[in-house]
């Protein structure tokens, strides 16, 4: 499983990454978490507002920080 955190590195982006890592750890998943900061790459997903969570190339959340509990639903 490949999970991408799309965002420039702002506070919200960092919090989404932290929550995602927590969810993956708690579920015991074998996942790779990748941070994507390049604006062109972010736009290629159709994301206009960050942070965004992408799981296996599908955008699950954009424009808000979600809790680790909510992230577990997408994994």
C-alpha positions as CSV (number, residue, x, y, z in Angstrom):
1,X,0.0,0.0,0.0
2,X,1.3,3.4,-0.9
3,X,-0.1,6.4,1.0
4,X,0.7,9.9,-0.1
5,X,0.4,13.1,1.9
6,X,0.0,16.0,-0.5
7,X,0.9,19.5,0.8
8,X,3.6,22.1,1.1
9,X,4.7,21.2,4.5
10,X,2.4,23.5,6.5
11,X,1.3,22.7,10.0
12,X,-1.9,21.0,8.8
13,X,0.1,18.8,6.3
14,X,2.5,17.7,9.1
15,X,-0.5,16.9,11.4
16,X,-2.1,14.8,8.6
17,X,1.2,12.9,8.1
18,X,1.4,12.3,11.9
19,X,-2.1,11.0,12.1
20,X,-1.6,8.8,9.0
21,X,1.6,7.3,10.5
22,X,-0.3,6.6,13.8
23,X,-3.2,4.9,11.9
24,X,-0.8,2.7,9.9
25,X,1.1,1.7,13.0
26,X,-2.0,0.9,15.0
27,X,-3.4,-1.2,12.2
28,X,0.0,-3.0,11.7
29,X,-0.1,-2.3,8.0
30,X,2.8,-2.7,5.6
31,X,2.6,0.7,3.9
32,X,4.9,3.3,2.4
33,X,4.1,6.9,3.3
34,X,5.3,9.5,0.8
35,X,5.2,13.3,1.2
36,X,4.4,15.1,-2.1
37,X,5.2,18.8,-2.0
38,X,5.6,19.6,-5.7
39,X,2.7,21.8,-6.8
40,X,2.4,20.2,-10.3
41,X,2.3,16.7,-8.7
42,X,-0.4,17.8,-6.3
43,X,-2.5,19.3,-9.1
44,X,-2.2,16.1,-11.1
45,X,-4.4,14.5,-8.5
46,X,-7.0,17.2,-9.0
47,X,-6.4,18.5,-5.5
48,X,-6.9,22.3,-5.2
49,X,-6.7,22.5,-1.4
50,X,-4.2,20.8,0.8
51,X,-3.5,18.8,2.8
52,X,-4.8,15.8,1.0
53,X,-4.6,12.0,1.6
54,X,-4.1,9.7,-1.3
55,X,-4.3,5.9,-0.8
56,X,-3.1,3.7,-3.7
57,X,-3.5,6.6,-6.1
58,X,-7.1,7.5,-5.1
59,X,-7.7,10.8,-3.3
60,X,-9.6,10.0,0.0
61,X,-9.5,13.4,1.7
62,X,-8.6,16.9,0.7
63,X,-8.6,20.3,2.3
64,X,-8.7,19.2,5.9
65,X,-6.9,17.3,8.6
66,X,-8.6,14.0,9.6
67,X,-8.0,12.0,12.8
68,X,-6.1,8.8,12.8
69,X,-9.4,7.0,13.6
70,X,-11.0,8.4,10.4
71,X,-7.9,7.6,8.4
72,X,-8.2,3.9,9.5
73,X,-11.5,3.8,7.6
74,X,-9.7,4.6,4.3
75,X,-6.9,2.1,4.8
